Amino acid sequence: MLDAALATTETDDGVALSLRIENGGSDPVTLDFRTGQRAEFTAYPAGESGDGTGDAPTDGDSPGRDSVDSVWRYGAGRMFTQALASETLAPGESVEYEGTWRDPPAGTYRTVGEATVTDRDVRAETTVVVEP
């Protein structure tokens, strides 16, 4: 069982994001990756979900990807190594993946952090307020 938590911190150059994943189970868990990217961070306008629940709907073609237009996506325009890799988490062990949203516009955003692992849905979200 994997538990995920997303922390955000405002810094001088933007918003620092940290996705922490912990193996809360009693057996080792292997995380398999298709590229060098370990996590995707995405920011959405807060409260824009279309269903009144505050949670954006997902489209059927991309599980875990929100259909509401994002304001920012960490991996957009970046290049990552094209190599298969894996990491194994022992019971109770955790790993953190970090990214920075540089110079975000002022506003309130729903931020989502997702591990880019295959065959698992490991994600967490939180709200961040960027002051002018």
C-alpha positions, 0 to 999 in steps of 0.5 A, a space after each residue: 500500500 502506497 501513501 502519497 502526500 504533497 507539500 508546497 512551499 512559497 520561495 523567492 523564485 516560485 513554489 517548491 513542490 515535494 511529493 512524498 511516497 511511503 510504503 505503508 504495507 508489509 511487503 516491498 513495493 517496486 516502482 517502475 518508470 518508463 523515463 527519467 521523470 519520477 513525478 509530474 506536478 500540475 497546477 489548476 485554477 482552484 474551484 474549477 472542476 465542472 462537477 461542483 465537488 472541487 475535484 476535477 473529472 478525469 478523461 477516460 483516455 488518461 487515468 489520473 490526468 485532469 480534463 480541466 485545463 492546467 495553468 502549469 505542468 512541470 514536465 511541459 517543455 522538458 526532456 527526460 532520459 528515455 530509459 526504463 528504471 525502477 526503485 524498490 521501497 521496503 515496508 515503512 520506507 519513503 521517497 521524495 520527488 521535487 519540482 519548482 513552479 517558477 514565477 507563478 501568477 498570483 492566485 489560488 491553485 489546486 496542485 497535483 503531484 503524481 508519480 510517473 510509475 507504470 501500473 499504479 495510481 500514486 497521487 496527492 493534491 493540495 491547495 496553494 495560494 500565491 501572493 502578489 
